[in-house]
């Protein structure tokens, strides 16, 4: 090989080598951006779960009110679930009856 035959394009795989490398770099950047977007979407959806899915046994206020005929029924339900003590039940019942 003679030194006067030195050609930088031939050494780097021709002129298409530069564009091919740029295309691969662009695809990698797009892949990373897509991955970051997917993680962000997953994080947002994970923090906005339905409370009933997070706690399947939980009873919400609208659920309680829909089945309750009166405040006394609500009070009875709370005592039955153990949310209030018998003393609190008696005090609240007297307030409701007056």
VOPAKOL-189228 format. One record per residue: residue in one letter; x negated, z, y negated of N, C-alpha, C in turn. Coordinates in Angstrom, 1 decimal. Atoms other than C-alpha are relative to their C-alpha. Layout:
! residues N
+---+--------+--------+--------+--------+--------+--------+--------+--------+--------+
: r :   n.px :   n.pz :   n.py :  ca.px :  ca.pz :  ca.py :   c.px :   c.pz :   c.py :
+---+--------+--------+--------+--------+--------+--------+--------+--------+--------+
: A :      X :      Z :      Y :      X :      Z :      Y :      X :      Z :      Y :
...
+---+--------+--------+--------+--------+--------+--------+--------+--------+--------+
***
This chain:
! residues 98
+---+--------+--------+--------+--------+--------+--------+--------+--------+--------+
: r :   n.px :   n.pz :   n.py :  ca.px :  ca.pz :  ca.py :   c.px :   c.pz :   c.py :
+---+--------+--------+--------+--------+--------+--------+--------+--------+--------+
: X :   -0.8 :    0.0 :    1.2 :    0.0 :    0.0 :    0.0 :   -0.9 :    0.0 :   -1.2 :
: X :    0.7 :    0.1 :    1.3 :   -1.3 :   -1.0 :   -3.4 :    0.6 :    0.9 :   -1.0 :
: X :   -0.5 :   -0.9 :    1.1 :   -1.0 :    1.4 :   -6.4 :    0.8 :   -0.8 :   -1.0 :
: X :   -0.8 :    0.7 :    1.0 :    0.4 :   -1.4 :   -8.6 :    1.4 :   -0.3 :    0.5 :
: X :   -1.4 :    0.3 :   -0.6 :    3.5 :   -1.7 :   -6.3 :    0.9 :    1.3 :   -0.2 :
: X :   -0.7 :   -1.2 :    0.2 :    4.6 :    1.8 :   -7.3 :    1.3 :   -0.2 :   -0.8 :
: X :   -1.2 :    0.2 :    0.7 :    8.3 :    1.7 :   -8.3 :    0.8 :    1.3 :    0.2 :
: X :   -0.7 :   -1.3 :   -0.2 :   10.2 :    5.0 :   -9.0 :    1.4 :   -0.2 :    0.6 :
: X :   -1.3 :    0.2 :   -0.6 :   13.6 :    3.5 :   -8.0 :   -0.2 :   -0.1 :    1.5 :
: X :    0.2 :    0.2 :   -1.4 :   12.2 :    2.6 :   -4.6 :   -0.4 :    1.3 :    0.6 :
: X :    0.4 :   -1.3 :   -0.5 :   10.7 :    6.1 :   -4.2 :    1.2 :    0.9 :    0.2 :
: X :   -1.2 :   -0.9 :    0.0 :   14.1 :    7.8 :   -4.9 :    1.1 :   -0.6 :    0.8 :
: X :   -1.1 :    0.6 :   -0.8 :   16.1 :    5.5 :   -2.6 :    0.8 :   -1.0 :   -0.7 :
: X :   -0.7 :    1.0 :    0.7 :   17.0 :    2.9 :   -5.1 :    0.9 :    0.6 :   -1.2 :
: X :   -0.8 :   -0.4 :    1.2 :   19.3 :    3.1 :   -8.2 :    1.3 :    0.7 :    0.5 :
: X :   -1.2 :   -0.6 :   -0.4 :   22.3 :    4.0 :   -6.1 :   -0.2 :    1.5 :    0.4 :
: X :    0.3 :   -1.4 :   -0.4 :   20.6 :    7.3 :   -5.0 :    0.4 :    1.0 :   -1.1 :
: X :   -0.4 :   -0.9 :    1.1 :   21.2 :    8.8 :   -8.4 :    1.5 :    0.2 :   -0.1 :
: X :   -1.5 :   -0.1 :    0.1 :   24.9 :    8.0 :   -8.5 :    0.6 :    0.7 :    1.2 :
: X :   -0.5 :   -0.7 :   -1.2 :   25.4 :    9.2 :   -4.9 :   -0.2 :    1.5 :   -0.2 :
: X :    0.3 :   -1.5 :    0.2 :   23.8 :   12.6 :   -5.8 :    1.0 :    0.6 :   -1.0 :
: X :   -1.0 :   -0.5 :    1.0 :   26.0 :   12.9 :   -8.9 :    1.4 :    0.1 :    0.6 :
: X :   -1.3 :    0.0 :   -0.6 :   29.1 :   12.1 :   -6.8 :    0.1 :    1.3 :    0.9 :
: X :    0.0 :   -1.2 :   -0.9 :   28.2 :   14.8 :   -4.3 :    0.1 :    1.3 :   -0.8 :
: X :    0.0 :   -1.2 :    0.9 :   27.6 :   17.3 :   -7.1 :    1.4 :    0.2 :   -0.6 :
: X :   -1.4 :    0.0 :    0.6 :   31.0 :   16.4 :   -8.7 :    1.0 :    0.5 :    1.1 :
: X :   -0.9 :   -0.4 :   -1.0 :   32.8 :   16.9 :   -5.4 :   -0.2 :    1.5 :    0.3 :
: X :    0.2 :   -1.4 :   -0.3 :   31.1 :   20.3 :   -4.8 :    0.6 :    0.8 :   -1.2 :
: X :   -0.5 :   -0.7 :    1.1 :   32.1 :   21.4 :   -8.3 :    1.6 :    0.1 :    0.1 :
: X :   -1.4 :    0.0 :   -0.2 :   35.7 :   20.3 :   -7.7 :    0.5 :    0.9 :    1.1 :
: X :   -0.3 :   -0.9 :   -1.1 :   35.7 :   22.1 :   -4.4 :    0.0 :    1.5 :   -0.4 :
: X :    0.1 :   -1.3 :    0.5 :   34.6 :   25.3 :   -6.0 :    1.1 :    0.4 :   -1.0 :
: X :   -1.0 :   -0.2 :    1.0 :   37.1 :   25.0 :   -8.8 :    1.4 :    0.2 :    0.8 :
: X :   -1.2 :   -0.2 :   -0.8 :   39.9 :   24.5 :   -6.2 :    0.0 :    1.3 :    0.8 :
: X :    0.1 :   -1.3 :   -0.7 :   38.7 :   27.5 :   -4.2 :    0.3 :    1.1 :   -0.9 :
: X :   -0.2 :   -1.1 :    1.0 :   38.7 :   29.7 :   -7.3 :    1.5 :    0.0 :   -0.4 :
: X :   -1.5 :    0.0 :    0.4 :   42.3 :   28.5 :   -8.2 :    0.8 :    0.5 :    1.2 :
: X :   -0.7 :   -0.5 :   -1.2 :   43.5 :   29.2 :   -4.6 :   -0.1 :    1.5 :    0.0 :
: X :    0.1 :   -1.4 :    0.0 :   42.1 :   32.7 :   -4.8 :    0.8 :    0.7 :   -1.1 :
: X :   -0.8 :   -0.6 :    1.1 :   43.7 :   33.3 :   -8.2 :    1.5 :    0.0 :    0.3 :
: X :   -1.4 :    0.1 :   -0.4 :   47.1 :   32.1 :   -6.9 :    0.3 :    1.1 :    1.0 :
: X :   -0.2 :   -1.1 :   -1.0 :   46.8 :   34.4 :   -3.9 :    0.0 :    1.4 :   -0.6 :
: X :    0.0 :   -1.4 :    0.6 :   45.9 :   37.4 :   -6.0 :    1.2 :    0.3 :   -0.8 :
: X :   -1.3 :   -0.1 :    0.8 :   48.9 :   36.8 :   -8.4 :    1.1 :    0.3 :    0.9 :
: X :   -1.1 :   -0.2 :   -0.9 :   51.3 :   36.5 :   -5.5 :   -0.1 :    1.3 :    0.8 :
: X :    0.1 :   -1.3 :   -0.7 :   49.9 :   39.6 :   -3.7 :    0.4 :    1.1 :   -0.9 :
: X :   -0.4 :   -1.1 :    0.9 :   50.5 :   41.7 :   -6.8 :    1.5 :    0.0 :   -0.4 :
: X :   -1.4 :    0.2 :    0.4 :   54.1 :   40.4 :   -7.4 :    0.9 :    0.0 :    1.2 :
: X :   -0.9 :   -0.1 :   -1.2 :   55.6 :   41.3 :   -4.0 :    1.3 :    0.7 :   -0.3 :
: X :   -1.3 :   -0.6 :    0.1 :   59.2 :   42.2 :   -3.6 :   -0.1 :    1.4 :    0.5 :
: X :    0.2 :   -1.4 :   -0.4 :   59.5 :   46.0 :   -3.4 :    0.6 :    0.3 :    1.4 :
: X :   -0.5 :   -0.2 :   -1.3 :   61.7 :   45.7 :   -0.3 :   -0.9 :   -0.4 :    1.1 :
: X :    0.9 :    0.5 :   -1.0 :   59.0 :   43.8 :    1.5 :   -1.2 :    1.0 :    0.1 :
: X :    1.0 :   -1.0 :    0.0 :   56.4 :   46.4 :    0.4 :    0.4 :    1.3 :    0.7 :
: X :   -0.5 :   -1.2 :   -0.6 :   58.5 :   49.3 :    1.5 :    1.4 :   -0.3 :    0.6 :
: X :   -1.3 :    0.4 :   -0.6 :   61.2 :   48.1 :    4.0 :    1.0 :    1.1 :    0.1 :
: X :   -0.9 :   -1.1 :   -0.1 :   62.8 :   51.5 :    4.3 :    0.5 :    0.6 :   -1.3 :
: X :   -0.4 :   -0.5 :    1.3 :   63.1 :   52.1 :    0.6 :    1.4 :   -0.3 :   -0.4 :
: X :   -1.3 :    0.3 :    0.4 :   66.5 :   52.4 :   -0.9 :    0.0 :    0.0 :   -1.6 :
: X :    0.0 :    0.2 :    1.5 :   66.9 :   51.1 :   -4.5 :    1.3 :    0.6 :   -0.6 :
: X :   -1.1 :   -0.5 :    0.7 :   69.3 :   52.4 :   -7.1 :    1.2 :   -0.9 :    0.2 :
: X :   -1.2 :    0.8 :   -0.2 :   71.6 :   49.4 :   -6.9 :    0.6 :    0.1 :    1.4 :
: X :   -0.5 :   -0.2 :   -1.3 :   71.9 :   49.8 :   -3.2 :    0.7 :    1.3 :    0.2 :
: X :   -0.7 :   -1.2 :   -0.1 :   72.8 :   53.4 :   -3.5 :    1.4 :    0.0 :   -0.8 :
: X :   -1.2 :    0.1 :    0.8 :   75.4 :   52.7 :   -6.3 :    1.0 :   -0.9 :    0.7 :
: X :   -1.0 :    1.0 :   -0.6 :   77.0 :   49.8 :   -4.3 :    0.8 :    0.7 :    1.0 :
: X :   -0.7 :   -0.6 :   -1.1 :   77.9 :   52.0 :   -1.4 :    0.6 :    1.4 :   -0.4 :
: X :   -0.4 :   -1.3 :    0.3 :   78.7 :   55.2 :   -3.3 :    1.4 :   -0.1 :   -0.7 :
: X :   -1.3 :   -0.1 :    0.6 :   82.3 :   56.1 :   -4.2 :    0.0 :    0.9 :   -1.2 :
: X :    0.0 :   -1.0 :    1.1 :   81.4 :   58.9 :   -6.6 :   -1.4 :    0.6 :   -0.1 :
: X :    1.3 :   -0.7 :    0.1 :   78.5 :   60.9 :   -8.0 :   -0.2 :    1.1 :    1.1 :
: X :    0.0 :   -1.0 :   -1.1 :   79.4 :   63.6 :   -5.4 :   -0.6 :   -0.7 :    1.3 :
: X :    0.5 :    0.7 :   -1.2 :   78.7 :   61.0 :   -2.6 :   -1.5 :   -0.2 :   -0.2 :
: X :    1.5 :    0.1 :    0.2 :   75.3 :   60.3 :   -4.2 :   -0.7 :    1.3 :    0.2 :
: X :    0.7 :   -1.3 :   -0.2 :   74.5 :   64.0 :   -4.3 :   -0.1 :    0.3 :    1.5 :
: X :    0.0 :   -0.2 :   -1.5 :   75.5 :   64.3 :   -0.6 :   -1.1 :   -0.8 :    0.7 :
: X :    1.0 :    0.9 :   -0.6 :   73.3 :   61.4 :    0.3 :   -1.4 :    0.5 :   -0.3 :
: X :    1.3 :   -0.5 :    0.3 :   70.3 :   62.8 :   -1.5 :   -0.3 :    1.3 :    0.7 :
: X :    0.2 :   -1.2 :   -0.8 :   70.7 :   66.2 :    0.2 :   -0.3 :   -0.4 :    1.5 :
: X :    0.2 :    0.4 :   -1.4 :   71.0 :   64.4 :    3.6 :   -1.3 :   -0.6 :    0.2 :
: X :    1.3 :    0.7 :   -0.2 :   67.8 :   62.4 :    3.0 :   -1.1 :    1.0 :   -0.3 :
: X :    1.0 :   -1.0 :    0.3 :   66.0 :   65.6 :    1.9 :   -0.7 :   -0.2 :   -1.3 :
: X :    0.6 :    0.2 :    1.3 :   65.3 :   64.4 :   -1.6 :    0.2 :    1.2 :   -0.9 :
: X :   -0.2 :   -1.2 :    0.7 :   66.7 :   67.6 :   -3.0 :    0.2 :    1.2 :    0.9 :
: X :   -0.2 :   -1.2 :   -0.8 :   66.9 :   71.2 :   -1.8 :    1.4 :    0.5 :   -0.1 :
: X :   -1.4 :   -0.5 :    0.1 :   70.1 :   73.0 :   -1.0 :    0.3 :    0.8 :   -1.3 :
: X :   -0.3 :   -0.7 :    1.2 :   69.7 :   75.1 :   -4.1 :    0.3 :   -1.0 :   -1.2 :
: X :   -0.2 :    1.0 :    1.0 :   69.4 :   72.0 :   -6.3 :    1.4 :   -0.7 :    0.2 :
: X :   -1.3 :    0.6 :   -0.3 :   72.4 :   70.5 :   -4.5 :    1.1 :    0.9 :   -0.5 :
: X :   -1.0 :   -1.0 :    0.5 :   74.5 :   73.7 :   -5.3 :    0.1 :    0.0 :   -1.5 :
: X :    0.0 :    0.0 :    1.4 :   73.5 :   73.7 :   -8.9 :    0.6 :   -1.3 :   -0.6 :
: X :   -0.5 :    1.3 :    0.5 :   74.2 :   70.0 :   -9.4 :    1.4 :   -0.2 :    0.4 :
: X :   -1.4 :    0.1 :   -0.4 :   77.5 :   70.2 :   -7.5 :    0.8 :    0.8 :   -1.0 :
: X :   -0.8 :   -0.8 :    1.0 :   78.7 :   73.0 :   -9.8 :    0.1 :   -0.8 :   -1.3 :
: X :    0.0 :    0.8 :    1.3 :   77.7 :   70.8 :  -12.8 :    1.0 :   -1.2 :    0.1 :
: X :   -0.9 :    1.1 :   -0.2 :   79.6 :   67.9 :  -11.4 :    1.5 :    0.4 :    0.1 :
: X :   -1.3 :   -0.5 :   -0.2 :   82.7 :   70.0 :  -10.6 :    0.6 :    0.5 :   -1.3 :
: X :   -0.6 :   -0.6 :    1.2 :   83.0 :   71.4 :  -14.1 :    0.3 :   -1.0 :   -1.0 :
+---+--------+--------+--------+--------+--------+--------+--------+--------+--------+
***
